[in-house]
Amino acid sequence: MRVVGGQFKKLKLNMVDSKKTRPTTDKVKESLFNILMPYLTNGEVLDLYAGSGALGIEAVSRGYSHAYLVDLAKPAIETIQKNVDATHSPESFSIIKSTAAQAIERLKKDYVKLDLVLLDPPYAKQQIIKDIAALLENNLLSDDSIIVAETDEHGFNSVNQNYDKEHFEVVTTRNFSISYITVFRRIK
């Protein structure tokens, strides 16, 4: 696994040594960030189920100023730390060991405004609609924020049928074998 583009391009990343973590493949990552190109800013990123931190690191590599990398599992946090160290830009990252709900509460207390949110929870524990609602309710999303949800087929159908149509629009959806991507944009 590696960084696909930007300032850290070709940087080899460590993977979490666990069967519970499902890394986003380089092919999916490259396709995802090609989709996101028109929306890339220098803003804040939240990788809420970071695993190895690869998606958040990719976002910073491509121009975002800072990424919050959140995971609860100790092996994931250790891997994220190694990967952040490899970038030689630790000031561009905050590593948070907590649940998604705890991280959202912490970011609220810090008055963070997120421009890109990456949601790639374990397929069996998907609560993407709840996470998006919590981010909105806690006023953590910038006016034009982008949210990326990576799911399996069941999660894809659930997310696309149940998202908050009053506050979000679907920019695009993609299928990569067993991975499904939905990109949302906040609307005012």
C-alpha positions in Angstrom: 0.0 0.0 0.0 1.3 3.4 -0.9 0.4 7.1 -1.3 -0.9 7.5 -4.8 -0.5 11.2 -5.5 0.7 14.6 -4.2 3.7 15.5 -2.1 4.0 12.1 -0.5 3.5 10.2 -3.7 5.0 6.7 -3.7 5.4 6.7 0.1 5.1 3.1 1.2 2.5 2.8 4.0 2.3 0.2 6.7 -0.9 -1.9 7.0 -2.6 -2.8 10.2 -1.9 -6.4 11.0 -5.5 -7.5 11.7 -8.2 -9.4 9.9 -10.7 -6.7 11.2 -9.1 -3.9 9.1 -9.9 -3.8 5.4 -7.5 -1.3 3.7 -8.7 0.7 0.7 -6.8 -0.6 -2.3 -4.5 1.8 -4.2 -6.8 1.5 -7.2 -9.9 2.6 -5.2 -7.9 5.3 -3.5 -6.6 6.7 -6.9 -10.1 6.6 -8.4 -11.6 8.2 -5.3 -9.1 11.1 -5.3 -9.6 11.6 -9.1 -13.3 12.0 -8.3 -12.5 14.5 -5.5 -10.1 16.6 -7.6 -12.7 19.4 -8.3 -13.4 19.7 -4.6 -9.9 19.5 -3.1 -9.1 22.5 -0.9 -6.5 23.2 1.7 -8.9 22.6 4.6 -9.5 20.1 7.4 -10.0 16.3 6.9 -11.6 13.8 9.2 -10.7 10.1 8.6 -13.2 8.7 11.2 -12.3 5.0 10.9 -8.7 5.5 9.9 -7.3 2.0 10.1 -3.8 2.7 8.7 -4.5 6.4 8.1 -4.0 5.9 4.4 -7.0 8.0 3.2 -6.3 10.9 5.5 -2.6 10.8 4.6 -3.5 10.8 0.9 -5.8 13.8 1.4 -3.0 15.8 3.1 -0.6 14.7 0.3 -3.0 16.2 -2.2 -3.3 19.6 -0.6 -5.4 19.5 2.5 -3.8 21.2 5.4 -4.6 18.9 8.3 -6.1 15.5 8.9 -7.7 14.0 12.1 -7.0 10.3 12.0 -9.4 8.4 14.4 -9.4 4.8 15.3 -10.1 2.9 18.5 -7.9 -0.2 18.0 -4.4 0.0 19.5 -2.8 -1.8 16.4 -4.4 0.8 14.1 -3.2 3.7 16.2 0.4 2.3 16.2 0.3 1.8 12.4 -1.1 5.3 11.9 1.7 6.8 14.0 4.3 4.9 11.9 2.7 6.1 8.7 2.5 9.7 9.9 6.1 9.6 11.0 7.1 8.4 7.5 5.6 11.6 6.0 8.0 13.8 8.0 5.0 16.2 8.5 3.6 15.3 11.9 2.2 18.8 12.3 -0.3 18.0 9.5 -2.0 15.2 11.5 -3.8 14.7 14.8 -4.1 11.0 15.8 -7.1 10.3 18.0 -7.6 7.0 19.8 -11.3 6.9 20.5 -14.7 5.9 19.3 -16.3 7.8 16.5 -18.8 9.4 18.9 -16.0 10.5 21.3 -13.9 11.9 18.4 -16.9 14.0 17.2 -17.4 15.4 20.7 -13.7 16.3 21.0 -13.7 18.0 17.6 -16.8 20.0 18.6 -15.1 21.2 21.7 -12.1 22.3 19.6 -14.5 24.2 17.1 -13.2 22.3 14.1 -14.8 22.8 10.7 -14.3 19.9 8.3 -14.0 20.2 4.6 -13.6 16.5 3.8 -14.9 13.5 5.9 -13.8 10.0 5.1 -16.1 7.3 6.4 -14.9 3.7 5.9 -16.1 1.8 9.0 -15.9 -2.0 9.3 -18.6 -3.4 7.0 -20.3 -5.2 9.9 -20.4 -2.0 12.0 -21.6 0.6 9.6 -23.4 3.5 11.1 -22.6 6.0 8.4 -26.0 7.7 8.5 -25.7 8.2 12.3 -22.1 9.5 11.9 -23.2 12.1 9.2 -26.1 13.2 11.4 -23.8 13.6 14.4 -21.3 15.7 12.3 -24.1 17.9 11.1 -25.8 18.3 14.6 -22.5 19.2 16.2 -21.8 21.9 13.5 -18.5 20.3 12.4 -19.1 20.5 8.6 -18.1 23.5 6.5 -20.7 24.9 4.2 -19.4 23.0 1.1 -18.0 19.9 2.9 -17.6 16.6 1.0 -18.3 13.3 2.7 -17.1 10.0 1.3 -18.7 6.8 2.4 -17.0 3.5 1.5 -19.3 0.5 2.1 -20.2 -3.0 1.0 -23.3 -3.5 -1.2 -25.7 -3.7 1.7 -24.3 -0.5 3.2 -24.3 1.2 -0.1 -28.0 0.6 -0.6 -28.8 1.6 3.0 -26.7 4.8 2.8 -28.1 5.9 -0.5 -31.7 5.3 0.5 -31.5 6.9 4.0 -29.2 9.9 3.7 -30.4 13.4 4.7 -31.6 14.8 1.4 -32.4 18.2 2.9 -28.7 18.8 3.8 -26.8 16.6 1.3 -26.7 15.7 -2.3 -25.0 12.7 -3.9 -22.2 13.9 -6.2 -21.4 10.4 -7.5 -21.4 6.7 -6.7 -18.9 4.1 -7.8 -18.5 0.3 -7.5 -15.2 -1.4 -7.2 -15.8 -5.1 -6.9 -16.9 -5.5 -3.2 -16.3 -1.8 -2.3 -18.9 0.9 -3.0 -18.2 4.6 -2.8 -20.7 7.3 -2.3 -19.6 11.0 -2.4 -21.9 13.5 -0.8 -21.8 17.3 -0.8 -23.3 19.4 1.8 -26.0 21.8 0.5 -27.3 24.9 2.1 
